[in-house]
């Protein structure tokens, strides 16, 4: 049952990634310039207060130079790429186990 839920969640994450890829593509066609919807922008739109609470929480445990690298790497990344990676990981975790070699069913 857990594997099924992980595969469904992975599929939903990949579907959401495709949605955001289409949104970025249509904005590119409509505006004539390439723009990426970043994870930080989506996070701000959904729940800005949690983003403001996250920075001091991580800042206590991580040096400032590392926090800047994390912000630049994760929050500036395209949302479709991050969702694709998360969805692929969930689908890999939830995949069915292969039968052992030499055992017939």
MOPAC internal coordinates of N, CA, C and O (Angstrom, degrees):
PM7 1SCF
backbone

  N    0.0000 0     0.00 0     0.00 0    0    0    0
  C    1.4447 1     0.00 0     0.00 0    1    0    0
  C    1.5330 1   111.11 1     0.00 0    2    1    0
  O    1.2310 1   121.03 1   139.29 1    3    2    1
  N    1.3378 1   115.63 1   -40.71 1    3    2    1
  C    1.4596 1   119.84 1   179.58 1    5    3    2
  C    1.5250 1   110.06 1   -64.88 1    6    5    3
  O    1.2310 1   120.42 1   139.30 1    7    6    5
  N    1.3326 1   116.80 1   -40.70 1    7    6    5
  C    1.4571 1   119.70 1   179.21 1    9    7    6
  C    1.5189 1   111.00 1   -61.01 1   10    9    7
  O    1.2310 1   120.93 1   139.03 1   11   10    9
  N    1.3073 1   115.82 1   -40.97 1   11   10    9
  C    1.4632 1   120.38 1   178.56 1   13   11   10
  C    1.5289 1   110.52 1   -61.28 1   14   13   11
  O    1.2310 1   120.49 1   134.81 1   15   14   13
  N    1.3350 1   116.68 1   -45.19 1   15   14   13
  C    1.4655 1   120.42 1   179.73 1   17   15   14
  C    1.5257 1   111.49 1   -64.37 1   18   17   15
  O    1.2310 1   120.38 1   140.78 1   19   18   17
  N    1.3375 1   116.87 1   -39.22 1   19   18   17
  C    1.4598 1   119.43 1   177.65 1   21   19   18
  C    1.5184 1   111.31 1   -65.07 1   22   21   19
  O    1.2310 1   120.06 1   139.77 1   23   22   21
  N    1.3403 1   117.49 1   -40.23 1   23   22   21
  C    1.4598 1   119.91 1   178.41 1   25   23   22
  C    1.5194 1   111.11 1   -66.52 1   26   25   23
  O    1.2310 1   120.08 1   139.55 1   27   26   25
  N    1.3207 1   117.44 1   -40.45 1   27   26   25
  C    1.4701 1   120.66 1   179.11 1   29   27   26
  C    1.5261 1   109.98 1   -65.55 1   30   29   27
  O    1.2310 1   120.11 1   135.21 1   31   30   29
  N    1.3408 1   117.40 1   -44.79 1   31   30   29
  C    1.4636 1   119.88 1   177.70 1   33   31   30
  C    1.5286 1   110.98 1   -61.89 1   34   33   31
  O    1.2310 1   120.58 1   138.90 1   35   34   33
  N    1.3241 1   116.50 1   -41.10 1   35   34   33
  C    1.4627 1   119.83 1   177.48 1   37   35   34
  C    1.5147 1   111.66 1   -61.88 1   38   37   35
  O    1.2310 1   120.63 1   137.78 1   39   38   37
  N    1.3249 1   116.40 1   -42.22 1   39   38   37
  C    1.4587 1   120.32 1   177.66 1   41   39   38
  C    1.5238 1   111.33 1   -63.55 1   42   41   39
  O    1.2310 1   120.15 1   139.25 1   43   42   41
  N    1.3308 1   117.32 1   -40.75 1   43   42   41
  C    1.4589 1   120.47 1   178.91 1   45   43   42
  C    1.5284 1   111.51 1   -65.84 1   46   45   43
  O    1.2310 1   120.20 1   141.42 1   47   46   45
  N    1.3333 1   117.21 1   -38.58 1   47   46   45
  C    1.4550 1   120.05 1   176.59 1   49   47   46
  C    1.5267 1   110.90 1   -64.18 1   50   49   47
  O    1.2310 1   120.32 1   138.88 1   51   50   49
  N    1.3292 1   117.00 1   -41.12 1   51   50   49
  C    1.4621 1   119.92 1   179.09 1   53   51   50
  C    1.5332 1   110.47 1   -68.69 1   54   53   51
  O    1.2310 1   120.08 1   143.64 1   55   54   53
  N    1.3255 1   117.45 1   -36.36 1   55   54   53
  C    1.4620 1   120.10 1   176.37 1   57   55   54
  C    1.5323 1   110.61 1   -64.78 1   58   57   55
  O    1.2310 1   120.36 1   138.76 1   59   58   57
  N    1.3287 1   116.93 1   -41.24 1   59   58   57
  C    1.4686 1   120.24 1   176.96 1   61   59   58
  C    1.5323 1   110.66 1   -65.09 1   62   61   59
  O    1.2310 1   120.34 1   143.40 1   63   62   61
  N    1.3340 1   116.95 1   -36.60 1   63   62   61
  C    1.4624 1   120.25 1   177.14 1   65   63   62
  C    1.5277 1   110.48 1   -63.68 1   66   65   63
  O    1.2310 1   120.48 1   138.85 1   67   66   65
  N    1.3215 1   116.68 1   -41.15 1   67   66   65
  C    1.4589 1   119.82 1   177.28 1   69   67   66
  C    1.5263 1   111.02 1   -63.93 1   70   69   67
  O    1.2310 1   120.42 1   140.92 1   71   70   69
  N    1.3250 1   116.81 1   -39.08 1   71   70   69
  C    1.4629 1   121.01 1   176.71 1   73   71   70
  C    1.5246 1   110.89 1   -58.54 1   74   73   71
  O    1.2310 1   120.33 1   131.74 1   75   74   73
  N    1.3379 1   116.97 1   -48.26 1   75   74   73
  C    1.4565 1   119.90 1  -179.01 1   77   75   74
  C    1.5228 1   111.90 1   -68.99 1   78   77   75
  O    1.2310 1   119.99 1   149.53 1   79   78   77
  N    1.3219 1   117.63 1   -30.47 1   79   78   77
  C    1.4644 1   120.10 1   174.98 1   81   79   78
  C    1.5205 1   110.47 1   -65.79 1   82   81   79
  O    1.2310 1   120.39 1   139.14 1   83   82   81
  N    1.3339 1   116.85 1   -40.86 1   83   82   81
  C    1.4606 1   120.83 1   176.88 1   85   83   82
  C    1.5264 1   110.76 1   -65.86 1   86   85   83
  O    1.2310 1   120.14 1   139.81 1   87   86   85
  N    1.3257 1   117.34 1   -40.19 1   87   86   85
  C    1.4704 1   120.83 1   178.00 1   89   87   86
  C    1.5211 1   110.08 1   -61.23 1   90   89   87
  O    1.2310 1   120.17 1   134.02 1   91   90   89
  N    1.3325 1   117.29 1   -45.98 1   91   90   89
  C    1.4699 1   119.80 1   178.46 1   93   91   90
  C    1.5221 1   110.89 1   -63.48 1   94   93   91
  O    1.2310 1   120.05 1   141.75 1   95   94   93
  N    1.3269 1   117.52 1   -38.25 1   95   94   93
  C    1.4641 1   120.53 1   178.96 1   97   95   94
  C    1.5156 1   112.80 1   -66.56 1   98   97   95
  O    1.2310 1   120.27 1   138.79 1   99   98   97
  N    1.3176 1   117.08 1   -41.21 1   99   98   97
  C    1.4688 1   119.06 1   179.10 1  101   99   98
  C    1.5194 1   111.51 1   -69.45 1  102  101   99
  O    1.2310 1   120.29 1   145.69 1  103  102  101
  N    1.3394 1   117.05 1   -34.31 1  103  102  101
  C    1.4668 1   118.97 1   175.24 1  105  103  102
  C    1.5184 1   110.65 1   -65.90 1  106  105  103
  O    1.2310 1   120.34 1   143.92 1  107  106  105
  N    1.3231 1   116.95 1   -36.08 1  107  106  105
  C    1.4526 1   121.33 1   178.30 1  109  107  106
  C    1.5272 1   110.46 1   -65.07 1  110  109  107
  O    1.2310 1   120.93 1   137.19 1  111  110  109
  N    1.3352 1   115.82 1   -42.81 1  111  110  109
  C    1.4674 1   119.83 1   179.35 1  113  111  110
  C    1.5254 1   110.61 1   -68.70 1  114  113  111
  O    1.2310 1   120.09 1   136.94 1  115  114  113
  N    1.3253 1   117.43 1   -43.06 1  115  114  113
  C    1.4640 1   120.86 1  -176.18 1  117  115  114
  C    1.5270 1   112.46 1   -70.38 1  118  117  115
  O    1.2310 1   120.16 1   137.60 1  119  118  117
  N    1.3273 1   117.29 1   -42.40 1  119  118  117
  C    1.4667 1   120.65 1  -175.56 1  121  119  118
  C    1.5173 1   113.21 1   -90.00 1  122  121  119
  O    1.2310 1   120.44 1   159.92 1  123  122  121
  N    1.3044 1   116.76 1   -20.08 1  123  122  121
  C    1.4507 1   119.86 1  -177.90 1  125  123  122
  C    1.5134 1   113.96 1    80.14 1  126  125  123
  O    1.2310 1   119.96 1  -175.94 1  127  126  125
  N    1.3293 1   117.67 1     4.06 1  127  126  125
  C    1.4657 1   120.63 1   175.61 1  129  127  126
  C    1.5223 1   108.44 1  -134.49 1  130  129  127
  O    1.2310 1   121.83 1   -31.00 1  131  130  129
  N    1.3271 1   114.10 1   149.00 1  131  130  129
  C    1.4622 1   120.77 1  -176.30 1  133  131  130
  C    1.5162 1   110.13 1   -80.19 1  134  133  131
  O    1.2310 1   120.54 1   -57.40 1  135  134  133
  N    1.3170 1   116.57 1   122.60 1  135  134  133
  C    1.4637 1   121.65 1   176.19 1  137  135  134
  C    1.5207 1   108.72 1  -132.38 1  138  137  135
  O    1.2310 1   121.32 1   -36.36 1  139  138  137
  N    1.3188 1   115.07 1   143.64 1  139  138  137
  C    1.4613 1   121.15 1  -177.27 1  141  139  138
  C    1.5188 1   108.80 1  -113.32 1  142  141  139
  O    1.2310 1   120.61 1   -44.51 1  143  142  141
  N    1.3199 1   116.44 1   135.49 1  143  142  141
  C    1.4535 1   121.65 1   172.49 1  145  143  142
  C    1.5198 1   107.08 1   -83.50 1  146  145  143
  O    1.2310 1   120.35 1   -64.52 1  147  146  145
  N    1.3286 1   116.94 1   115.48 1  147  146  145
  C    1.4591 1   120.54 1  -175.20 1  149  147  146
  C    1.5289 1   111.20 1   -90.49 1  150  149  147
  O    1.2310 1   121.45 1   -17.91 1  151  150  149
  N    1.3177 1   114.83 1   162.09 1  151  150  149
  C    1.4595 1   121.23 1   178.55 1  153  151  150
  C    1.5250 1   110.00 1   -63.59 1  154  153  151
  O    1.2310 1   120.56 1   139.70 1  155  154  153
  N    1.3282 1   116.53 1   -40.30 1  155  154  153
  C    1.4663 1   120.18 1   179.59 1  157  155  154
  C    1.5163 1   112.59 1   -61.89 1  158  157  155
  O    1.2310 1   120.35 1   140.61 1  159  158  157
  N    1.3261 1   116.94 1   -39.39 1  159  158  157
  C    1.4629 1   120.57 1   178.94 1  161  159  158
  C    1.5280 1   110.69 1   -64.97 1  162  161  159
  O    1.2310 1   120.20 1   134.38 1  163  162  161
  N    1.3244 1   117.22 1   -45.62 1  163  162  161
  C    1.4738 1   120.84 1   179.51 1  165  163  162
  C    1.5203 1   110.02 1   -64.29 1  166  165  163
  O    1.2310 1   120.36 1   138.52 1  167  166  165
  N    1.3370 1   116.93 1   -41.48 1  167  166  165
  C    1.4595 1   120.34 1   179.64 1  169  167  166
  C    1.5279 1   110.16 1   -63.11 1  170  169  167
  O    1.2310 1   119.87 1   139.53 1  171  170  169
  N    1.3297 1   117.84 1   -40.47 1  171  170  169
  C    1.4679 1   120.71 1   176.75 1  173  171  170
  C    1.5190 1   111.47 1   -62.28 1  174  173  171
  O    1.2310 1   120.15 1   139.49 1  175  174  173
  N    1.3101 1   117.32 1   -40.51 1  175  174  173
  C    1.4620 1   121.01 1  -178.38 1  177  175  174
  C    1.5254 1   111.52 1   -69.19 1  178  177  175
  O    1.2310 1   120.15 1   144.76 1  179  178  177
  N    1.3210 1   117.31 1   -35.24 1  179  178  177
  C    1.4651 1   120.39 1  -177.00 1  181  179  178
  C    1.5226 1   111.02 1   -80.15 1  182  181  179
  O    1.2310 1   120.16 1   128.38 1  183  182  181
  N    1.3514 1   117.31 1   -51.62 1  183  182  181
  C    1.4596 1   120.12 1  -176.92 1  185  183  182
  C    1.5213 1   109.51 1  -154.56 1  186  185  183
  O    1.2310 1   120.53 1   -87.54 1  187  186  185
  N    1.3025 1   116.59 1    92.46 1  187  186  185
  C    1.4506 1   121.48 1  -175.59 1  189  187  186
  C    1.5233 1   111.79 1   -71.59 1  190  189  187
  O    1.2310 1   119.85 1   147.43 1  191  190  189
  N    1.3166 1   117.90 1   -32.57 1  191  190  189
  C    1.4613 1   119.51 1  -176.86 1  193  191  190
  C    1.5289 1   111.31 1   -66.23 1  194  193  191
  O    1.2310 1   119.56 1   145.31 1  195  194  193
  N    1.3361 1   118.45 1   -34.69 1  195  194  193
  C    1.4589 1   119.40 1   178.78 1  197  195  194
  C    1.5234 1   110.86 1   -68.91 1  198  197  195
  O    1.2310 1   119.92 1   146.80 1  199  198  197
  N    1.3098 1   117.76 1   -33.20 1  199  198  197
  C    1.4632 1   121.17 1   176.83 1  201  199  198
  C    1.5233 1   110.47 1   -67.03 1  202  201  199
  O    1.2310 1   120.42 1   141.89 1  203  202  201
  N    1.3201 1   116.81 1   -38.11 1  203  202  201
  C    1.4690 1   120.27 1   178.21 1  205  203  202
  C    1.5268 1   111.29 1   -70.47 1  206  205  203
  O    1.2310 1   119.84 1   149.25 1  207  206  205
  N    1.3317 1   117.92 1   -30.75 1  207  206  205
  C    1.4648 1   121.28 1   177.41 1  209  207  206
  C    1.5258 1   111.75 1   -77.22 1  210  209  207
  O    1.2310 1   120.17 1   153.02 1  211  210  209
  N    1.3175 1   117.28 1   -26.98 1  211  210  209
  C    1.4576 1   121.24 1  -177.39 1  213  211  210
  C    1.5214 1   112.23 1   -70.50 1  214  213  211
  O    1.2310 1   120.01 1   142.54 1  215  214  213
  N    1.3057 1   117.59 1   -37.46 1  215  214  213
  C    1.4634 1   120.59 1  -175.65 1  217  215  214
  C    1.5371 1   112.58 1   -61.53 1  218  217  215
  O    1.2310 1   118.24 1   130.34 1  219  218  217
  N    1.3381 1   120.96 1   -49.66 1  219  218  217
  C    1.4730 1   118.54 1   178.00 1  221  219  218
  C    1.5291 1   112.35 1   -66.72 1  222  221  219
  O    1.2310 1   120.31 1   147.34 1  223  222  221
  N    1.3363 1   117.00 1   -32.66 1  223  222  221
  C    1.4554 1   120.37 1  -179.21 1  225  223  222
  C    1.5263 1   110.81 1   -64.47 1  226  225  223
  O    1.2310 1   120.20 1   133.72 1  227  226  225
  N    1.3125 1   117.22 1   -46.28 1  227  226  225
  C    1.4595 1   121.11 1   178.56 1  229  227  226
  C    1.5243 1   110.14 1   -74.89 1  230  229  227
  O    1.2310 1   120.01 1   147.09 1  231  230  229
  N    1.3176 1   117.59 1   -32.91 1  231  230  229
  C    1.4593 1   121.30 1  -179.91 1  233  231  230
  C    1.5155 1   113.73 1   -62.28 1  234  233  231
  O    1.2310 1   119.94 1   153.88 1  235  234  233
  N    1.3236 1   117.72 1   -26.12 1  235  234  233
  C    1.4615 1   121.10 1   178.26 1  237  235  234
  C    1.5233 1   111.56 1   -71.35 1  238  237  235
  O    1.2310 1   120.24 1   146.86 1  239  238  237
  N    1.3260 1   117.15 1   -33.14 1  239  238  237
  C    1.4601 1   121.28 1  -173.04 1  241  239  238
  C    1.5272 1   113.98 1  -103.14 1  242  241  239
  O    1.2310 1   120.30 1   167.87 1  243  242  241
  N    1.3197 1   117.04 1   -12.13 1  243  242  241
  C    1.4550 1   121.15 1  -175.17 1  245  243  242
  C    1.5295 1   108.53 1  -125.04 1  246  245  243
  O    1.2310 1   120.04 1   -40.47 1  247  246  245
  N    1.3305 1   117.52 1   139.53 1  247  246  245
  C    1.4756 1   118.60 1   176.59 1  249  247  246
  C    1.5240 1   111.53 1   -63.03 1  250  249  247
  O    1.2310 1   120.35 1   -25.10 1  251  250  249
  N    1.3292 1   116.93 1   154.90 1  251  250  249
  C    1.4807 1   119.61 1  -176.58 1  253  251  250
  C    1.5249 1   113.61 1   -59.50 1  254  253  251
  O    1.2310 1   119.83 1   143.48 1  255  254  253
  N    1.3339 1   117.93 1   -36.52 1  255  254  253
  C    1.4700 1   118.76 1   179.88 1  257  255  254
  C    1.5217 1   111.41 1   -66.36 1  258  257  255
  O    1.2310 1   120.30 1   146.98 1  259  258  257
  N    1.3461 1   117.04 1   -33.02 1  259  258  257
  C    1.4638 1   119.83 1   178.60 1  261  259  258
  C    1.5346 1   110.30 1   -73.21 1  262  261  259
  O    1.2310 1   120.47 1   142.56 1  263  262  261
  N    1.3325 1   116.70 1   -37.44 1  263  262  261
  C    1.4593 1   119.62 1   178.51 1  265  263  262
  C    1.5258 1   110.50 1   -63.38 1  266  265  263
  O    1.2310 1   120.23 1   140.48 1  267  266  265
  N    1.3210 1   117.17 1   -39.52 1  267  266  265
  C    1.4706 1   120.29 1   177.48 1  269  267  266
  C    1.5240 1   110.73 1   -63.80 1  270  269  267
  O    1.2310 1   120.30 1   141.22 1  271  270  269
  N    1.3230 1   117.04 1   -38.78 1  271  270  269
  C    1.4673 1   120.33 1   178.32 1  273  271  270
  C    1.5235 1   110.92 1   -67.24 1  274  273  271
  O    1.2310 1   120.44 1   139.51 1  275  274  273
  N    1.3160 1   116.77 1   -40.49 1  275  274  273
  C    1.4760 1   120.60 1   178.33 1  277  275  274
  C    1.5252 1   109.68 1   -64.25 1  278  277  275
  O    1.2310 1   120.79 1   135.24 1  279  278  277
  N    1.3204 1   116.09 1   -44.76 1  279  278  277
  C    1.4648 1   119.83 1   179.19 1  281  279  278
  C    1.5132 1   111.21 1   -60.49 1  282  281  279
  O    1.2310 1   120.85 1   135.46 1  283  282  281
  N    1.3107 1   115.98 1   -44.54 1  283  282  281
  C    1.4570 1   119.89 1  -177.66 1  285  283  282
  C    1.5289 1   110.97 1   -68.61 1  286  285  283
  O    1.2310 1   120.55 1   141.52 1  287  286  285
  N    1.3306 1   116.55 1   -38.48 1  287  286  285
  C    1.4624 1   119.91 1  -176.93 1  289  287  286
  C    1.5250 1   112.12 1   -76.20 1  290  289  287
  O    1.2310 1   120.22 1   132.04 1  291  290  289
  N    1.3435 1   117.19 1   -47.96 1  291  290  289
  C    1.4621 1   120.33 1  -173.39 1  293  291  290
  C    1.5251 1   113.04 1   -88.76 1  294  293  291
  O    1.2310 1   119.85 1   129.18 1  295  294  293
  N    1.3236 1   117.89 1   -50.82 1  295  294  293
  C    1.4544 1   120.76 1  -172.79 1  297  295  294
  C    1.5223 1   113.45 1   -74.65 1  298  297  295
  O    1.2310 1   119.90 1   157.40 1  299  298  297
  N    1.3282 1   117.79 1   -22.60 1  299  298  297
  C    1.4588 1   120.58 1   177.00 1  301  299  298
  C    1.5282 1   112.49 1   -94.79 1  302  301  299
  O    1.2310 1   120.18 1   178.73 1  303  302  301
  N    1.3227 1   117.27 1    -1.27 1  303  302  301
  C    1.4627 1   121.00 1  -179.60 1  305  303  302
  C    1.5302 1   109.92 1   -73.91 1  306  305  303
  O    1.2310 1   120.31 1   -27.73 1  307  306  305
  N    1.3266 1   117.02 1   152.27 1  307  306  305
  C    1.4688 1   119.24 1   176.32 1  309  307  306
  C    1.5335 1   110.19 1   -64.82 1  310  309  307
  O    1.2310 1   121.08 1   -43.33 1  311  310  309
  N    1.3058 1   115.53 1   136.67 1  311  310  309
  C    1.4578 1   119.73 1  -176.39 1  313  311  310
  C    1.5274 1   110.99 1   -64.56 1  314  313  311
  O    1.2310 1   119.87 1   148.08 1  315  314  313
  N    1.3278 1   117.85 1   -31.92 1  315  314  313
  C    1.4592 1   119.49 1  -179.92 1  317  315  314
  C    1.5227 1   111.18 1   -68.15 1  318  317  315
  O    1.2310 1   119.43 1   147.44 1  319  318  317
  N    1.3172 1   118.69 1   -32.56 1  319  318  317
  C    1.4665 1   120.79 1   178.85 1  321  319  318
  C    1.5240 1   111.02 1   -71.33 1  322  321  319
  O    1.2310 1   120.38 1   137.56 1  323  322  321
  N    1.3237 1   116.88 1   -42.44 1  323  322  321
  C    1.4617 1   120.77 1  -179.83 1  325  323  322
  C    1.5230 1   110.44 1   -66.01 1  326  325  323
  O    1.2310 1   120.06 1   136.79 1  327  326  325
  N    1.3295 1   117.48 1   -43.21 1  327  326  325
  C    1.4595 1   120.21 1   179.16 1  329  327  326
  C    1.5200 1   111.68 1   -65.92 1  330  329  327
  O    1.2310 1   119.89 1   145.46 1  331  330  329
  N    1.3250 1   117.81 1   -34.54 1  331  330  329
  C    1.4620 1   120.70 1   177.82 1  333  331  330
  C    1.5187 1   110.70 1   -65.64 1  334  333  331
  O    1.2310 1   120.31 1   136.81 1  335  334  333
  N    1.3205 1   117.01 1   -43.19 1  335  334  333
  C    1.4636 1   120.40 1   179.77 1  337  335  334
  C    1.5290 1   110.49 1   -64.95 1  338  337  335
  O    1.2310 1   120.06 1   134.67 1  339  338  337
  N    1.3259 1   117.50 1   -45.33 1  339  338  337
  C    1.4661 1   120.54 1   179.33 1  341  339  338
  C    1.5334 1   110.37 1   -62.94 1  342  341  339
  O    1.2310 1   120.23 1   136.74 1  343  342  341
  N    1.3297 1   117.17 1   -43.26 1  343  342  341
  C    1.4588 1   120.44 1   178.87 1  345  343  342
  C    1.5151 1   112.67 1   -63.99 1  346  345  343
  O    1.2310 1   120.18 1   139.52 1  347  346  345
  N    1.3210 1   117.27 1   -40.48 1  347  346  345
  C    1.4630 1   120.41 1   178.80 1  349  347  346
  C    1.5245 1   111.18 1   -65.37 1  350  349  347
  O    1.2310 1   120.52 1   139.49 1  351  350  349
  N    1.3322 1   116.61 1   -40.51 1  351  350  349
  C    1.4684 1   119.66 1   177.86 1  353  351  350
  C    1.5201 1   110.71 1   -63.76 1  354  353  351
  O    1.2310 1   120.07 1   136.40 1  355  354  353
  N    1.3247 1   117.48 1   -43.60 1  355  354  353
  C    1.4670 1   120.13 1   178.55 1  357  355  354
  C    1.5258 1   111.33 1   -63.03 1  358  357  355
  O    1.2310 1   120.36 1   139.96 1  359  358  357
  N    1.3228 1   116.91 1   -40.04 1  359  358  357
  C    1.4646 1   119.01 1   179.89 1  361  359  358
  C    1.5263 1   111.32 1   -69.66 1  362  361  359
  O    1.2310 1   120.01 1   145.69 1  363  362  361
  N    1.3194 1   117.58 1   -34.31 1  363  362  361
  C    1.4657 1   119.81 1   176.55 1  365  363  362
  C    1.5251 1   111.62 1   -68.86 1  366  365  363
  O    1.2310 1   120.33 1   141.12 1  367  366  365
  N    1.3126 1   116.98 1   -38.88 1  367  366  365
  C    1.4619 1   119.85 1   177.58 1  369  367  366
  C    1.5230 1   110.27 1   -66.12 1  370  369  367
  O    1.2310 1   119.95 1   142.86 1  371  370  369
  N    1.3093 1   117.70 1   -37.14 1  371  370  369
  C    1.4537 1   121.54 1  -175.71 1  373  371  370
  C    1.5161 1   115.24 1   -89.91 1  374  373  371
  O    1.2310 1   119.61 1  -174.52 1  375  374  373
  N    1.3264 1   118.35 1     5.48 1  375  374  373
  C    1.4701 1   118.65 1  -178.10 1  377  375  374
  C    1.5169 1   110.91 1   -70.40 1  378  377  375
  O    1.2310 1   121.68 1   -22.13 1  379  378  377
  N    1.3259 1   114.38 1   157.87 1  379  378  377
  C    1.4544 1   120.35 1  -179.89 1  381  379  378
  C    1.5191 1   109.86 1   -73.76 1  382  381  379
  O    1.2310 1   121.09 1   -35.68 1  383  382  381
  N    1.3186 1   115.52 1   144.32 1  383  382  381
  C    1.4502 1   119.86 1   179.47 1  385  383  382
  C    1.5221 1   109.59 1   -73.41 1  386  385  383
  O    1.2310 1   121.32 1   -35.72 1  387  386  385
  N    1.3213 1   115.07 1   144.28 1  387  386  385
  C    1.4540 1   120.00 1   176.99 1  389  387  386
  C    1.5200 1   108.95 1   -76.24 1  390  389  387
  O    1.2310 1   120.58 1   -35.13 1  391  390  389
  N    1.3324 1   116.50 1   144.87 1  391  390  389
  C    1.4721 1   117.46 1   175.92 1  393  391  390
  C    1.5288 1   109.64 1   -70.11 1  394  393  391
  O    1.2310 1   120.19 1   -33.32 1  395  394  393
  N    1.3105 1   117.23 1   146.68 1  395  394  393
  C    1.4686 1   119.53 1   179.17 1  397  395  394
  C    1.5291 1   110.62 1   -61.04 1  398  397  395
  O    1.2310 1   121.19 1   -32.96 1  399  398  397
  N    1.3171 1   115.32 1   147.04 1  399  398  397
  C    1.4587 1   120.63 1  -179.76 1  401  399  398
  C    1.5316 1   108.69 1   -69.04 1  402  401  399
  O    1.2310 1   120.97 1   -45.34 1  403  402  401
  N    1.3099 1   115.74 1   134.66 1  403  402  401
  C    1.4647 1   121.12 1   177.04 1  405  403  402
  C    1.5153 1   113.98 1    97.23 1  406  405  403
  O    1.2310 1   120.09 1   174.53 1  407  406  405
  N    1.3164 1   117.43 1    -5.47 1  407  406  405
  C    1.4556 1   120.78 1   178.16 1  409  407  406
  C    1.5119 1   108.84 1  -107.13 1  410  409  407
  O    1.2310 1   120.57 1   -58.24 1  411  410  409
  N    1.3043 1   116.52 1   121.76 1  411  410  409
  C    1.4603 1   119.86 1   179.07 1  413  411  410
  C    1.5049 1   110.94 1   -94.14 1  414  413  411
  O    1.2310 1   121.33 1   -24.00 1  415  414  413
  N    1.3080 1   115.05 1   156.00 1  415  414  413
  C    1.4741 1   119.32 1   177.83 1  417  415  414
  C    1.4917 1   109.74 1  -118.39 1  418  417  415
  O    1.2310 1   120.10 1   180.00 1  419  418  417

